[in-house]
Amino acid sequence: MSQSSATEICNLLYRYAEAIDGGRLEDAAALFRHARIEAGAGEPLDADGLLALWRRILVIYPCGTPRTRHLITNPILDIDEEAGTAEARSCYTVLQATDALPLQIIASGRYLDRFARVDGNWRFVARDYRHLDFRGDMSQHLQAGSLRKPTTAH
């Protein structure tokens, strides 16, 4: 059974969240191998730059994960089947629980993504991480001093 373009694109959004929450940063970065990422810190990043940023700023616990749950909701898709391009706006909510932090929402914002068909499959070609709308206690999620500006790549 073939999947619709909308399902394939939404699955990319969800695979990203699943990989980040599983501590599989390399898998998450690989989803962006065709993309340019705006993270709010100068020039756009490629997948390798994004992976380096995550490794520098994220706290990974002994269990191998950041002890988070990224919920991706409200995807609004604009798909041009003929051109093989698409845009998506979605919301994210990040929950976290650690030994020092009871389960709570630590961040919420919006992802602005662009996609293209590459070799017959939908791929991220751009993501804008600069829309962090609400910030909670991220002290257990980000390395000390890594959140100097009000934006971060989640």
DRENVOTI-774407 format. One record per residue: residue number from 1; residue in one letter; chain; x, y, z of N, C-alpha, C in turn. Coordinates in nm, 2 decimals, padded with zeros to 4 digits. Atoms other than C-alpha are relative to their C-alpha. Layout:
BEGIN
 resi resn chain    npx    npy    npz   capx   capy   capz    cpx    cpy    cpz
  NUM    A     A      X      Y      Z      X      Y      Z      X      Y      Z
...
***
This chain:
BEGIN
 resi resn chain    npx    npy    npz   capx   capy   capz    cpx    cpy    cpz
    1    M     A  00.08 -00.12  00.00  00.00  00.00  00.00  00.09  00.12  00.00
    2    S     A -00.08 -00.12  00.01  00.15  00.33 -00.10 -00.06  00.11  00.10
    3    Q     A  00.05 -00.10 -00.10  00.13  00.62  00.15 -00.02  00.13 -00.08
    4    S     A  00.02 -00.13  00.06  00.01  00.97  00.06  00.12  00.09  00.03
    5    S     A -00.11 -00.10 -00.03  00.25  01.26  00.04 -00.02  00.06  00.14
    6    A     A  00.03 -00.06 -00.13  00.08  01.41  00.35  00.05 -00.10  00.11
    7    T     A -00.04  00.09 -00.10  00.14  01.09  00.55  00.15 -00.01  00.01
    8    E     A -00.14  00.01  00.00  00.50  01.06  00.44  00.07  00.12  00.06
    9    I     A -00.05 -00.12 -00.05  00.57  01.42  00.53 -00.02  00.01  00.15
   10    C     A  00.03  00.00 -00.14  00.40  01.39  00.87  00.09 -00.10  00.07
   11    N     A -00.09  00.10 -00.05  00.60  01.07  00.93  00.14  00.05  00.02
   12    L     A -00.13 -00.06 -00.02  00.92  01.27  00.88  00.00  00.08  00.13
   13    L     A  00.01 -00.08 -00.12  00.81  01.51  01.15  00.01 -00.09  00.13
   14    Y     A  00.01  00.09 -00.12  00.73  01.22  01.39  00.13 -00.08  00.01
   15    R     A -00.13  00.07 -00.01  01.05  01.03  01.31  00.11  00.08  00.06
   16    Y     A -00.09 -00.09 -00.06  01.25  01.33  01.40 -00.02  00.00  00.15
   17    A     A  00.03  00.00 -00.14  01.08  01.35  01.74  00.04 -00.13  00.07
   18    E     A -00.03  00.13 -00.06  01.12  00.98  01.80  00.15 -00.02  00.01
   19    A     A -00.14  00.01 -00.01  01.49  00.99  01.72  00.06  00.08  00.11
   20    I     A -00.06 -00.09 -00.10  01.57  01.29  01.94 -00.03 -00.06  00.14
   21    D     A  00.04  00.05 -00.13  01.37  01.14  02.23  00.07 -00.13  00.04
   22    G     A -00.07  00.12 -00.03  01.55  00.81  02.19  00.15  00.02  00.01
   23    G     A -00.14 -00.03 -00.02  01.89  00.98  02.21  00.08 -00.04 -00.13
   24    R     A -00.06  00.04  00.12  01.96  00.88  01.85  00.02  00.13 -00.09
   25    L     A -00.02 -00.13  00.06  02.10  01.22  01.75  00.05 -00.02 -00.15
   26    E     A -00.05  00.02  00.14  02.28  01.08  01.44 -00.12 -00.03 -00.09
   27    D     A  00.12  00.03  00.08  01.95  00.94  01.31 -00.08  00.12 -00.03
   28    A     A  00.08 -00.13  00.02  01.77  01.27  01.37  00.07  00.09 -00.10
   29    A     A -00.08 -00.08  00.10  02.05  01.46  01.19 -00.01 -00.05 -00.14
   30    A     A  00.00  00.06  00.13  02.04  01.22  00.90 -00.13  00.04 -00.07
   31    L     A  00.12 -00.05  00.07  01.68  01.33  00.83  00.02  00.13 -00.07
   32    F     A -00.02 -00.13  00.05  01.82  01.67  00.75  00.12  00.01 -00.10
   33    R     A -00.12  00.00  00.09  02.10  01.56  00.51 -00.01  00.08 -00.12
   34    H     A  00.02 -00.08  00.12  01.94  01.75  00.23 -00.05  00.14  00.03
   35    A     A  00.07 -00.12 -00.05  01.84  02.05  00.44  00.10  00.11  00.05
   36    R     A -00.07 -00.11 -00.06  01.96  02.39  00.55 -00.09  00.04  00.12
   37    I     A  00.07 -00.03 -00.12  01.87  02.47  00.91  00.03  00.13  00.06
   38    E     A -00.01 -00.13 -00.07  01.81  02.81  01.07 -00.02 -00.03  00.14
   39    A     A  00.00  00.03 -00.15  01.90  02.77  01.44  00.01  00.13  00.08
   40    G     A -00.01 -00.12 -00.07  01.93  03.14  01.52  00.14  00.04  00.04
   41    A     A -00.14 -00.02 -00.04  02.31  03.13  01.56  00.09  00.03 -00.12
   42    G     A -00.09 -00.03  00.12  02.46  03.29  01.25 -00.05 -00.07 -00.13
   43    E     A  00.02  00.07  00.13  02.48  03.10  00.92 -00.09 -00.12  00.02
   44    P     A  00.07  00.12 -00.01  02.24  02.82  00.84  00.09 -00.12  00.02
   45    L     A -00.07  00.12 -00.02  02.35  02.47  00.94 -00.04 -00.11 -00.10
   46    D     A  00.04  00.12  00.07  02.37  02.15  00.75 -00.01 -00.11  00.10
   47    A     A  00.02  00.11 -00.09  02.31  01.81  00.90  00.11 -00.02  00.10
   48    D     A -00.11  00.02 -00.09  02.66  01.78  01.04  00.01  00.11  00.10
   49    G     A -00.01 -00.12 -00.09  02.65  02.13  01.19 -00.11 -00.02  00.10
   50    L     A  00.11  00.02 -00.10  02.31  02.05  01.35  00.04 -00.11  00.10
   51    L     A -00.05  00.11 -00.09  02.45  01.72  01.49  00.10  00.05  00.10
   52    A     A -00.10 -00.06 -00.09  02.75  01.91  01.64 -00.07  00.09  00.10
   53    L     A  00.07 -00.09 -00.09  02.51  02.17  01.79 -00.07 -00.08  00.11
   54    W     A  00.07  00.09 -00.09  02.30  01.90  01.95  00.09 -00.06  00.10
   55    R     A -00.09  00.07 -00.09  02.60  01.72  02.09  00.06  00.10  00.10
   56    R     A -00.06 -00.10 -00.09  02.73  02.05  02.24 -00.10  00.05  00.10
   57    I     A  00.10 -00.06 -00.09  02.40  02.17  02.40 -00.09 -00.09  00.07
   58    L     A  00.09  00.09 -00.07  02.19  01.87  02.49  00.06 -00.08  00.11
   59    V     A -00.04  00.09 -00.11  02.21  01.69  02.82 -00.05 -00.14 -00.04
   60    I     A  00.04  00.14  00.02  02.21  01.31  02.75  00.03 -00.07  00.13
   61    Y     A -00.01  00.07 -00.13  02.15  01.10  03.06  00.06 -00.14 -00.02
   62    P     A -00.06  00.13  00.00  02.31  00.76  03.15 -00.08 -00.10 -00.08
   63    C     A  00.09  00.09  00.07  02.01  00.59  02.99  00.02  00.02 -00.15
   64    G     A -00.02 -00.02  00.15  02.13  00.73  02.65 -00.10  00.10 -00.06
   65    T     A  00.10 -00.09  00.06  01.84  00.97  02.61  00.00  00.14  00.07
   66    P     A  00.01 -00.13 -00.07  01.76  01.34  02.69 -00.12  00.00  00.10
   67    R     A  00.12  00.01 -00.09  01.46  01.21  02.90 -00.11  00.10 -00.04
   68    T     A  00.10 -00.09  00.05  01.23  01.41  02.68 -00.11 -00.07 -00.08
   69    R     A  00.10  00.05  00.10  00.91  01.36  02.48 -00.04  00.12 -00.08
   70    H     A  00.04 -00.10  00.09  00.87  01.58  02.18 -00.14 -00.03 -00.07
   71    L     A  00.13  00.02  00.06  00.50  01.61  02.07 -00.01  00.09 -00.12
   72    I     A  00.01 -00.08  00.12  00.46  01.73  01.72 -00.15  00.00 -00.04
   73    T     A  00.15  00.00  00.02  00.10  01.85  01.66 -00.03  00.11 -00.10
   74    N     A  00.06 -00.10  00.09 -00.12  02.06  01.43  00.08  00.02 -00.13
   75    P     A -00.07 -00.03  00.12  00.07  02.00  01.11 -00.09  00.05 -00.11
   76    I     A  00.07 -00.07  00.11 -00.05  02.23  00.83  00.09 -00.02 -00.12
   77    L     A -00.08  00.03  00.12  00.07  02.11  00.49 -00.05  00.07 -00.12
   78    D     A  00.03 -00.06  00.13  00.09  02.28  00.16  00.09 -00.08 -00.10
   79    I     A -00.07  00.09  00.09  00.19  02.02 -00.10 -00.02  00.03 -00.14
   80    D     A  00.00 -00.02  00.14  00.27  02.08 -00.46  00.05 -00.13 -00.07
   81    E     A -00.03  00.14  00.05  00.26  01.72 -00.60  00.08  00.01 -00.14
   82    E     A -00.07 -00.02  00.13  00.36  01.84 -00.95  00.14  00.04  00.01
   83    A     A -00.13 -00.05 -00.02  00.66  02.03 -00.84  00.09 -00.09  00.09
   84    G     A -00.07  00.09 -00.10  00.75  01.77 -00.57  00.06  00.08  00.11
   85    T     A -00.05 -00.09 -00.12  00.78  02.04 -00.30 -00.12  00.01  00.10
   86    A     A  00.10 -00.02 -00.10  00.59  02.10  00.02  00.05  00.09  00.11
   87    E     A -00.03 -00.08 -00.12  00.58  02.33  00.32 -00.09 -00.05  00.11
   88    A     A  00.08  00.04 -00.12  00.46  02.25  00.67  00.03  00.10  00.11
   89    R     A -00.01 -00.07 -00.13  00.39  02.45  00.98 -00.05 -00.10  00.10
   90    S     A  00.05  00.08 -00.11  00.36  02.25  01.30  00.04  00.05  00.13
   91    C     A -00.03 -00.04 -00.14  00.37  02.29  01.68  00.08 -00.11  00.06
   92    Y     A -00.07  00.10 -00.09  00.60  02.12  01.92 -00.02  00.04  00.14
   93    T     A  00.00 -00.02 -00.15  00.57  02.07  02.29  00.10 -00.11  00.05
   94    V     A -00.10  00.09 -00.05  00.87  01.92  02.48 -00.03 -00.02  00.15
   95    L     A  00.01  00.04 -00.14  00.81  01.74  02.81  00.13 -00.07  00.04
   96    Q     A -00.11  00.06 -00.06  01.08  01.62  03.04 -00.02 -00.04  00.14
   97    A     A  00.00  00.05 -00.14  01.12  01.42  03.36  00.14 -00.05  00.02
   98    T     A -00.13  00.05 -00.05  01.45  01.36  03.54 -00.01 -00.02  00.15
   99    D     A  00.00  00.01 -00.15  01.55  01.27  03.89 -00.01  00.13  00.07
  100    A     A  00.01 -00.13 -00.06  01.57  01.64  03.96 -00.11  00.08 -00.05
  101    L     A  00.11 -00.08  00.06  01.27  01.75  03.76 -00.12 -00.09 -00.02
  102    P     A  00.12  00.08  00.02  00.92  01.61  03.78 -00.05  00.03 -00.15
  103    L     A  00.06 -00.01  00.13  00.73  01.56  03.45 -00.06  00.13 -00.02
  104    Q     A  00.05 -00.13  00.03  00.66  01.90  03.30  00.03  00.04 -00.14
  105    I     A -00.03 -00.06  00.13  00.65  02.10  02.98  00.11  00.09  00.02
  106    I     A -00.12 -00.08 -00.01  00.99  02.26  02.92  00.01  00.10 -00.11
  107    A     A -00.01 -00.09  00.12  00.94  02.42  02.58 -00.12 -00.02 -00.09
  108    S     A  00.10  00.01  00.11  00.68  02.49  02.31  00.02  00.10 -00.10
  109    G     A -00.02 -00.10  00.10  00.70  02.65  01.98 -00.05 -00.06 -00.14
  110    R     A  00.04  00.04  00.14  00.66  02.61  01.60  00.12 -00.04 -00.08
  111    Y     A -00.10  00.03  00.10  00.86  02.44  01.33 -00.06  00.05 -00.13
  112    L     A  00.04 -00.03  00.14  00.85  02.58  00.98  00.10 -00.08 -00.09
  113    D     A -00.08  00.09  00.07  00.97  02.32  00.74 -00.03  00.01 -00.15
  114    R     A  00.02  00.02  00.15  01.02  02.28  00.36  00.05 -00.14 -00.03
  115    F     A -00.03  00.14  00.05  01.03  01.94  00.18  00.01  00.00 -00.15
  116    A     A -00.01  00.03  00.14  01.12  01.81 -00.16  00.01 -00.15 -00.02
  117    R     A -00.03  00.14  00.04  01.11  01.48 -00.33  00.14 -00.02 -00.05
  118    V     A -00.14  00.03  00.04  01.46  01.34 -00.36  00.01 -00.15 -00.02
  119    D     A  00.00  00.14  00.04  01.50  01.02 -00.54 -00.13 -00.07  00.03
  120    G     A  00.13  00.06 -00.02  01.13  00.96 -00.51 -00.05  00.00  00.14
  121    N     A  00.04  00.00 -00.14  01.11  01.01 -00.14  00.00  00.15  00.05
  122    W     A  00.00 -00.13 -00.06  01.01  01.32  00.06  00.11  00.01  00.10
  123    R     A -00.11 -00.03 -00.09  01.30  01.48  00.25 -00.01  00.14  00.05
  124    F     A -00.01 -00.14 -00.04  01.35  01.79  00.46  00.10  00.07 -00.09
  125    V     A -00.10 -00.09  00.06  01.52  02.07  00.27  00.02  00.12  00.07
  126    A     A -00.02 -00.12 -00.09  01.48  02.34  00.53 -00.08 -00.01  00.12
  127    R     A  00.08 -00.01 -00.13  01.38  02.39  00.89  00.04  00.13  00.07
  128    D     A -00.02 -00.12 -00.08  01.35  02.71  01.09 -00.03 -00.03  00.14
  129    Y     A  00.01  00.03 -00.14  01.41  02.64  01.46 -00.02  00.13  00.09
  130    R     A -00.01 -00.13 -00.07  01.38  03.01  01.56 -00.13  00.04  00.06
  131    H     A  00.13 -00.04 -00.05  01.02  03.00  01.68 -00.03 -00.07  00.14
  132    L     A  00.03  00.05 -00.13  01.04  02.90  02.05 -00.09  00.10  00.07
  133    D     A  00.10 -00.10 -00.05  00.72  03.06  02.19  00.00  00.00  00.15
  134    F     A  00.01  00.01 -00.15  00.72  02.94  02.55  00.12 -00.09  00.05
  135    R     A -00.11  00.07 -00.06  01.01  02.84  02.77 -00.02 -00.03  00.14
  136    G     A  00.01  00.04 -00.14  00.99  02.64  03.09  00.14 -00.02  00.05
  137    D     A -00.13  00.04 -00.06  01.27  02.49  03.30  00.08 -00.09 -00.08
  138    M     A -00.08  00.09  00.09  01.52  02.37  03.05  00.14 -00.03  00.06
  139    S     A -00.13  00.02 -00.07  01.80  02.35  03.31  00.05 -00.15 -00.01
  140    Q     A -00.04  00.14  00.00  01.80  01.97  03.29  00.01 -00.06 -00.15
  141    H     A  00.00  00.04  00.14  01.78  01.96  02.90  00.12  00.06 -00.07
  142    L     A -00.11 -00.06  00.07  02.05  02.20  02.79  00.12  00.02  00.09
  143    Q     A -00.12 -00.02 -00.08  02.41  02.23  02.90  00.00  00.14  00.05
  144    A     A  00.00 -00.14 -00.06  02.47  02.53  03.13  00.07  00.10 -00.10
  145    G     A -00.06 -00.10  00.09  02.53  02.84  02.93 -00.03 -00.01 -00.15
  146    S     A  00.02  00.02  00.14  02.41  02.70  02.60 -00.12  00.07 -00.05
  147    L     A  00.12 -00.07  00.04  02.09  02.90  02.59  00.02  00.15  00.03
  148    R     A -00.03 -00.14 -00.02  02.23  03.25  02.57 -00.11  00.09 -00.07
  149    K     A  00.11 -00.07  00.08  01.96  03.36  02.31 -00.13 -00.07  00.03
  150    P     A  00.13  00.07 -00.02  01.59  03.28  02.33 -00.04 -00.10 -00.10
  151    T     A  00.03  00.11  00.09  01.61  03.02  02.06  00.10 -00.12  00.02
  152    T     A -00.09  00.12  00.00  01.75  02.67  02.04 -00.06 -00.10 -00.10
  153    A     A  00.05  00.11  00.09  01.72  02.37  01.81 -00.05 -00.12  00.08
  154    H     A  00.06  00.12 -00.07  01.48  02.11  01.94 -00.04 -00.10 -00.10
***
